[in-house]
C-alpha cells in the first residue's frame, strides 16, 4: 500500500500530471517536459523528484542534458487498485439488481 500511497500522492498535483501526460507521448528533455507551467526551476525540481521517488519517471543524464521518460509500468499499481474496486462495486450492484428482480417476482 505504501507504493500506492506514493503513486497517488505523486499524481495528485496538476503539474506532475501534466508532466506525466507529456511523457506519455515520448521521452523528452527536462525543458521540454516542464515548459509553460509557470513555476520556478526549484519547484520543477521538487515535482520531478516526487515523480522519480514514486517510480513514475526515469531520468537519464547524458552530459549536461537530462532526459525523462515515463516508466512503462508507472500507472500499474493505481490502475489495478481502481480496477479491483470497480469489480467489487459491479459485483455489489449485480447482487442488488438480482435481489430486486427476485422481489418483483
N, CA, C and O of each residue as an XYZ file, in Angstrom:
420
protein
N       0.810     -1.201      0.000
C       0.000      0.000      0.000
C       0.854      1.267      0.000
O       0.413      2.310     -0.483
N       2.070      1.185      0.537
C       2.928      2.370      0.564
C       3.220      2.852     -0.846
O       3.222      4.056     -1.102
N       3.468      1.918     -1.770
C       3.715      2.301     -3.165
C       2.493      2.966     -3.759
O       2.610      3.939     -4.503
N       1.322      2.446     -3.434
C       0.081      3.019     -3.944
C      -0.127      4.422     -3.384
O      -0.513      5.331     -4.118
N       0.127      4.602     -2.095
C       0.011      5.926     -1.479
C       0.962      6.909     -2.147
O       0.597      8.047     -2.442
N       2.175      6.455     -2.376
C       3.190      7.303     -3.013
C       2.782      7.646     -4.448
O       2.975      8.776     -4.896
N       2.224      6.682     -5.159
C       1.792      6.927     -6.538
C       0.673      7.952     -6.574
O       0.729      8.902     -7.355
N      -0.349      7.771     -5.733
C      -1.455      8.729     -5.733
C      -0.987     10.118     -5.301
O      -1.448     11.122     -5.844
N      -0.090     10.182     -4.345
C       0.449     11.483     -3.928
C       1.206     12.142     -5.082
O       1.114     13.352     -5.290
N       1.951     11.329     -5.823
C       2.720     11.876     -6.951
C       1.796     12.398     -8.042
O       2.086     13.423     -8.659
N       0.686     11.707     -8.287
C      -0.222     12.094     -9.363
C      -1.251     13.125     -8.911
O      -2.077     13.565     -9.711
N      -1.213     13.512     -7.649
C      -2.233     14.409     -7.113
C      -2.075     15.857     -7.586
O      -3.053     16.604     -7.614
N      -0.892     16.252     -7.948
C      -0.659     17.654     -8.320
C      -0.810     17.839     -9.833
O      -0.318     17.021    -10.610
N      -1.484     18.906    -10.250
C      -1.707     19.108    -11.698
C      -0.432     19.270    -12.514
O      -0.398     18.861    -13.674
N       0.606     19.849    -11.948
C       1.859     19.975    -12.704
C       2.467     18.598    -12.931
O       2.940     18.299    -14.027
N       2.456     17.764    -11.906
C       3.018     16.421    -12.071
C       2.198     15.607    -13.056
O       2.755     14.845    -13.846
N       0.866     15.762    -13.016
C       0.035     15.065    -14.007
C       0.335     15.582    -15.405
O       0.343     14.806    -16.361
N       0.580     16.869    -15.540
C       0.935     17.436    -16.837
C       2.238     16.868    -17.368
O       2.354     16.570    -18.557
N       3.212     16.717    -16.495
C       4.494     16.129    -16.895
C       4.283     14.692    -17.344
O       4.826     14.272    -18.366
N       3.498     13.937    -16.584
C       3.201     12.539    -16.939
C       2.519     12.481    -18.305
O       2.875     11.647    -19.138
N       1.548     13.354    -18.541
C       0.843     13.359    -19.827
C       1.794     13.641    -20.978
O       1.699     13.010    -22.031
N       2.704     14.574    -20.788
C       3.666     14.879    -21.848
C       4.593     13.694    -22.108
O       4.878     13.354    -23.256
N       5.057     13.072    -21.025
C       5.991     11.954    -21.180
C       5.300     10.706    -21.716
O       5.968      9.792    -22.202
N       3.985     10.654    -21.635
C       3.255      9.512    -22.207
C       3.399      9.501    -23.725
O       3.279      8.453    -24.359
N       3.657     10.667    -24.300
C       3.823     10.770    -25.753
C       5.192     10.264    -26.203
O       5.309      9.551    -27.200
N       6.248     10.654    -25.432
C       7.611     10.279    -25.822
C       8.586     10.726    -24.738
O       8.233     11.484    -23.835
N       9.808     10.243    -24.849
C      10.890     10.707    -23.977
C      11.180     12.163    -24.310
O      11.124     12.556    -25.475
N      11.488     12.963    -23.296
C      11.742     14.393    -23.502
C      12.870     14.870    -22.608
O      13.225     14.223    -21.623
N      13.425     16.015    -22.971
C      14.364     16.673    -22.067
C      13.542     17.280    -20.930
O      12.324     17.428    -21.035
N      14.224     17.624    -19.856
C      13.538     18.269    -18.730
C      12.854     19.541    -19.209
O      11.715     19.817    -18.833
N      13.550     20.317    -20.041
C      12.973     21.577    -20.532
C      11.697     21.330    -21.338
O      10.714     22.054    -21.180
N      11.708     20.317    -22.195
C      10.521     20.004    -22.998
C       9.356     19.553    -22.118
O       8.216     19.966    -22.327
N       9.647     18.716    -21.147
C       8.597     18.130    -20.313
C       8.022     19.104    -19.306
O       6.925     18.892    -18.790
N       8.765     20.186    -19.017
C       8.329     21.078    -17.945
C       8.078     22.517    -18.385
O       7.821     23.382    -17.548
N       8.148     22.779    -19.671
C       7.948     24.154    -20.132
C       6.500     24.597    -19.939
O       5.579     23.780    -19.947
N       6.323     25.888    -19.769
C       5.000     26.526    -19.722
C       4.158     26.186    -18.494
O       2.937     26.333    -18.548
N       4.746     25.746    -17.413
C       3.968     25.509    -16.198
C       3.913     26.751    -15.312
O       3.105     26.820    -14.386
N       4.765     27.722    -15.591
C       4.712     28.981    -14.864
C       5.174     28.898    -13.418
O       4.705     29.656    -12.569
N       6.090     27.981    -13.134
C       6.652     27.896    -11.791
C       8.168     27.940    -11.892
O       8.732     27.771    -12.973
N       8.819     28.165    -10.770
C      10.278     28.298    -10.741
C      10.970     26.969    -11.015
O      10.368     25.900    -10.916
N      12.247     27.066    -11.360
C      13.043     25.849    -11.576
C      13.151     25.004    -10.304
O      13.085     23.777    -10.386
N      13.315     25.627     -9.126
C      13.326     24.800     -7.909
C      11.999     24.052     -7.700
O      11.996     22.914     -7.231
N      10.893     24.681     -8.044
C       9.592     23.999     -7.921
C       9.515     22.830     -8.894
O       9.037     21.753     -8.538
N       9.984     23.040    -10.119
C      10.006     21.956    -11.104
C      10.879     20.813    -10.603
O      10.513     19.645    -10.737
N      12.032     21.145    -10.028
C      12.929     20.113     -9.495
C      12.239     19.295     -8.412
O      12.392     18.075     -8.362
N      11.478     19.962     -7.540
C      10.760     19.239     -6.484
C       9.707     18.312     -7.087
O       9.557     17.174     -6.643
N       8.974     18.794     -8.100
C       7.962     17.958     -8.750
C       8.604     16.733     -9.409
O       8.085     15.621     -9.312
N       9.729     16.949    -10.075
C      10.421     15.830    -10.718
C      10.932     14.826     -9.686
O      10.873     13.616     -9.905
N      11.432     15.335     -8.567
C      11.926     14.443     -7.514
C      10.785     13.575     -6.964
O      10.976     12.384     -6.721
N       9.605     14.166     -6.770
C       8.450     13.394     -6.293
C       8.104     12.292     -7.289
O       7.852     11.153     -6.893
N       8.090     12.624     -8.581
C       7.775     11.628     -9.607
C       8.833     10.536     -9.672
O       8.506      9.364     -9.856
N      10.093     10.912     -9.522
C      11.170      9.915     -9.534
C      11.085      8.997     -8.318
O      11.236      7.782     -8.443
N      10.842      9.577     -7.144
C      10.751      8.773     -5.921
C       9.559      7.826     -5.956
O       9.605      6.746     -5.367
N       8.499      8.224     -6.639
C       7.321      7.360     -6.775
C       7.528      6.297     -7.845
O       6.697      5.403     -8.004
N       8.635      6.393     -8.580
C       8.921      5.413     -9.628
C       8.137      5.662    -10.900
O       8.019      4.766    -11.736
N       7.599      6.861    -11.066
C       6.795      7.170    -12.246
C       7.645      7.516    -13.457
O       7.287      7.200    -14.592
N       8.778      8.170    -13.204
C       9.641      8.579    -14.306
C      11.068      8.128    -14.054
O      11.457      7.831    -12.925
N      11.833      8.085    -15.127
C      13.258      7.760    -15.074
C      13.998      8.923    -15.721
O      13.614      9.411    -16.784
N      15.054      9.353    -15.065
C      15.893     10.422    -15.598
C      17.199      9.815    -16.079
O      17.854      9.074    -15.346
N      17.575     10.129    -17.307
C      18.848      9.685    -17.869
C      19.685     10.931    -18.100
O      19.261     11.856    -18.792
N      20.874     10.948    -17.518
C      21.756     12.111    -17.637
C      22.830     11.794    -18.654
O      23.589     10.835    -18.513
N      22.875     12.630    -19.693
C      23.869     12.486    -20.751
C      24.611     13.811    -20.858
O      24.175     14.732    -21.549
N      25.746     13.890    -20.158
C      26.463     15.156    -20.111
C      25.653     16.175    -19.331
O      25.321     15.964    -18.165
N      25.340     17.284    -19.989
C      24.542     18.329    -19.340
C      23.056     18.174    -19.621
O      22.236     18.900    -19.059
N      22.716     17.248    -20.470
C      21.313     17.071    -20.839
C      20.658     15.980    -19.990
O      21.156     14.860    -19.877
N      19.540     16.349    -19.408
C      18.755     15.401    -18.627
C      17.520     15.044    -19.447
O      16.752     15.916    -19.853
N      17.345     13.749    -19.682
C      16.179     13.266    -20.429
C      15.281     12.503    -19.475
O      15.750     11.790    -18.588
N      13.983     12.665    -19.672
C      12.994     11.999    -18.831
C      12.161     11.056    -19.672
O      11.865     11.326    -20.836
N      11.787      9.942    -19.058
C      10.848      9.049    -19.726
C       9.919      8.465    -18.674
O      10.291      8.289    -17.514
N       8.727      8.177    -19.102
C       7.735      7.561    -18.246
C       8.055      6.078    -18.120
O       8.335      5.417    -19.120
N       8.016      5.556    -16.911
C       8.199      4.110    -16.749
C       6.982      3.406    -17.305
O       5.853      3.843    -17.082
N       7.197      2.332    -18.019
C       6.106      1.610    -18.666
C       5.044      1.156    -17.683
O       3.857      1.146    -18.009
N       5.457      0.784    -16.498
C       4.515      0.279    -15.502
C       4.144      1.330    -14.456
O       3.646      0.987    -13.384
N       4.379      2.591    -14.756
C       4.190      3.660    -13.781
C       2.774      3.736    -13.225
O       2.590      4.076    -12.056
N       1.795      3.433    -14.023
C       0.400      3.561    -13.587
C      -0.230      2.216    -13.234
O      -1.429      2.149    -12.964
N       0.559      1.152    -13.233
C       0.008     -0.183    -12.984
C      -0.639     -0.323    -11.608
O      -1.770     -0.800    -11.508
N       0.058      0.087    -10.544
C      -0.492     -0.083     -9.195
C      -1.811      0.667     -9.013
O      -2.790      0.066     -8.571
N      -1.870      1.973     -9.342
C      -3.164      2.663     -9.205
C      -4.242      2.060    -10.111
O      -5.401      1.956     -9.712
N      -3.863      1.667    -11.320
C      -4.841      1.089    -12.248
C      -5.433     -0.203    -11.680
O      -6.650     -0.390    -11.687
N      -4.567     -1.086    -11.192
C      -5.049     -2.364    -10.662
C      -5.905     -2.161     -9.415
O      -6.909     -2.850     -9.231
N      -5.517     -1.232     -8.571
C      -6.293     -0.948     -7.366
C      -7.683     -0.446     -7.745
O      -8.687     -0.906     -7.201
N      -7.736      0.501     -8.684
C      -9.033      1.023     -9.124
C      -9.851     -0.046     -9.843
O     -11.072     -0.099     -9.691
N      -9.197     -0.888    -10.616
C      -9.902     -1.958    -11.316
C     -10.505     -2.957    -10.324
O     -11.620     -3.437    -10.527
N      -9.772     -3.269     -9.259
C     -10.310     -4.150     -8.216
C     -11.528     -3.528     -7.539
O     -12.510     -4.217     -7.265
N     -11.462     -2.229     -7.271
C     -12.621     -1.535     -6.678
C     -13.814     -1.555     -7.620
O     -14.946     -1.786     -7.196
N     -13.557     -1.313     -8.892
C     -14.631     -1.336     -9.880
C     -15.298     -2.704     -9.906
O     -16.526     -2.797     -9.922
N     -14.506     -3.756     -9.910
C     -15.047     -5.113     -9.937
C     -15.881     -5.392     -8.686
O     -16.944     -6.008     -8.771
N     -15.402     -4.940     -7.533
C     -16.149     -5.136     -6.295
C     -17.502     -4.442     -6.365
O     -18.520     -5.034     -6.007
N     -17.525     -3.193     -6.820
C     -18.780     -2.442     -6.897
C     -19.719     -3.031     -7.942
O     -20.932     -3.064     -7.732
N     -19.183     -3.489     -9.050
C     -20.036     -4.136    -10.049
C     -20.683     -5.389     -9.472
O     -21.855     -5.660     -9.736
N     -19.931     -6.152     -8.691
C     -20.480     -7.342     -8.045
C     -21.585     -6.953     -7.053
O     -22.636     -7.594     -7.009
N     -21.346     -5.912     -6.266
C     -22.355     -5.465     -5.295
C     -23.621     -4.995     -6.013
O     -24.729     -5.337     -5.599
N     -23.468     -4.227     -7.067
C     -24.638     -3.747     -7.806
C     -25.388     -4.897     -8.462
O     -26.618     -4.897     -8.501
N     -24.653     -5.876     -8.976
C     -25.304     -7.041     -9.576
C     -26.095     -7.814     -8.528
O     -27.185     -8.310     -8.810
N     -25.553     -7.915     -7.332
C     -26.255     -8.601     -6.242
C     -27.532     -7.853     -5.880
O     -28.571     -8.478     -5.670
N     -27.472     -6.543     -5.804
C     -28.659     -5.738     -5.505
C     -29.692     -5.883     -6.625
O     -30.883     -6.041     -6.357
N     -29.236     -5.829     -7.875
C     -30.158     -6.000     -9.008
C     -30.850     -7.356     -8.955
O     -32.052     -7.459     -9.200
N     -30.089     -8.386     -8.635
C     -30.664     -9.728     -8.540
C     -31.693     -9.785     -7.412
O     -32.771    -10.355     -7.584
N     -31.374     -9.210     -6.282
C     -32.303     -9.183     -5.152
C     -33.590     -8.449     -5.519
O     -34.685     -8.928     -5.225
N     -33.461     -7.292     -6.156
C     -34.638     -6.518     -6.554
C     -35.481     -7.264     -7.575
O     -36.710     -7.217     -7.521
N     -34.826     -7.956     -8.510
C     -35.559     -8.743     -9.509
C     -36.350     -9.853     -8.819
O     -37.492    -10.126     -9.190
N     -35.753    -10.485     -7.828
C     -36.446    -11.548     -7.090
C     -37.630    -10.983     -6.299
O     -38.667    -11.636     -6.175
N     -37.474     -9.786     -5.773
C     -38.538     -9.156     -5.007
C     -39.731     -8.784     -5.904
O     -40.882     -8.824     -5.469
N     -39.445     -8.431     -7.130
C     -40.526     -8.080     -8.073
C     -41.335     -9.302     -8.493
O     -42.502     -9.167     -8.861
N     -40.750    -10.471     -8.445
C     -41.459    -11.693     -8.867
C     -42.415    -12.082     -7.848
O     -43.113    -13.083     -8.007
